């Protein structure tokens, strides 16, 4: 039962991450910033970002549609769960090391940073839980 809950939480959080990423252009004022960079770089950046959103949606759908199979991991399910978990561990570590909050940053930036670290950690644990259970 705990494995089912864990997998469903992971799928929902992946979907939340996809939705959250759709807000990035407005949140980070990309339209303004993209006026300052070459067209090719803008297109590359947008392509990678859209691909990441698509990857999150696919991950969420696979997780939510096949949660029963993922809760009784065979070799493929185990490999998939470990891969998803490893991705989120890497993303959490990247958040800690790369997105350091500068001194004097607004409280909202600190809250966002710690919220992201928390979500990434929860995703890593939620995907790995069925493997150890």
N, C-alpha and C positions, 0 to 999 in steps of 0.2 A: 504493500500500500504506500509506503514512504517513497519507494522508487517511482510509482505513478505520479504522486504529487510533485516530486522533484522534477520529473520530465515535463510535466505540464507547466510548472513555474518557469522552467528554462524556455519553453516555447513561447509563452506569453511575454517574457522579458525580451526575447529576440524580436518579437513583433513590436514591442514598445521601442526598442532601439531603432528599428526601421522607421517607425513613425517619427521618432525624435529626430532622426537624420533628415527627414523631409523638411524640417524647420530650420536647418542650418543656414541656407542662403539668407533668410530674413534675419535670424538671430545674429549672425556674424557679418551682416551687410556685404555679402559677396558681390552684389551688383556694383557697389562703389569700388571695391578692391579690384574687381576683374577689369575695370576700365584702365587700370594701370599696368596690366600684364599683356603679353603677346596673346593673340587669338589662339594659337596652337596650345599654349599653356592653359588657357581658360578651358578649352575643349577637353584637354587631357584631364584636368582636375575634375570637371563635371562628369566625364565618362567614368572615372574611377569612383567618384562619389555615388553615382547612380548604380554602378555595379555593386558597390558595397550595400546599398539599400536592397537591391535585388537578392544579394547573398543572404542578408538578414531575413528577408521574407521567405526565401526558400528554406533556410534553416528552421525558421519558425513553423512553416507548414509541414516539413518532414517530421519535426519533433512532435507536433500536435496530432498529425494524422497517423503516425506510426508509434505512438507512445507505448502501446502494449508490446510491440516487437522490441523497442528500445529498453523496456523494463526487464526483458528476459534476454540479455545480450548474448548473441552468438559471436563468432569472430568478427563479422562485418559490423554489427551493432556496437560491439565493444570498441572497435577501431574508430567508428564514427563518434561515439561519445567521448573517447579520449581526445580525438582531434578537436572537437568543439570545445572541450574543456581546456585543452592546451592553448587554443586561440584566445580564450577569455583570460587565462592566466597571463599570457603574453600582453594582452591589451591592458590588464590591470597594472602590470609592471611598467609598461610604457607610459601609462597615465602618471604613475608615481615619479618616474625618472625624467620623462621628457616634458610633461606639462606642469612643471613646478610653478607654484603661485608666487609671484614676486612680492617682496615686502611692500606693504601699503596698498595692496590690491583690495578692491571692494569686497565686502563680506559675501556678496552674491557669487563672486568668482571662487571663493574658498568653499562655499556650500556646494556649488556645482562640481568642483573638483572632487570633494569627498563623496558626493552622491554618485559620481561616475565610478570611483574606485569601489564603492559598495556594490553597485549594480554588476560590475565586471566580476567581482569576487563571488557574488551570488550566482551568476551564470556559470562560472567555472565549477563551483561546488555542485550546483544543480545538475549539470551534465555529468559530473564524475560520480555522483552518489549511486546511481544504479550499477556502476561498475564494481564498487566495493560492497554493495549489498548483495 
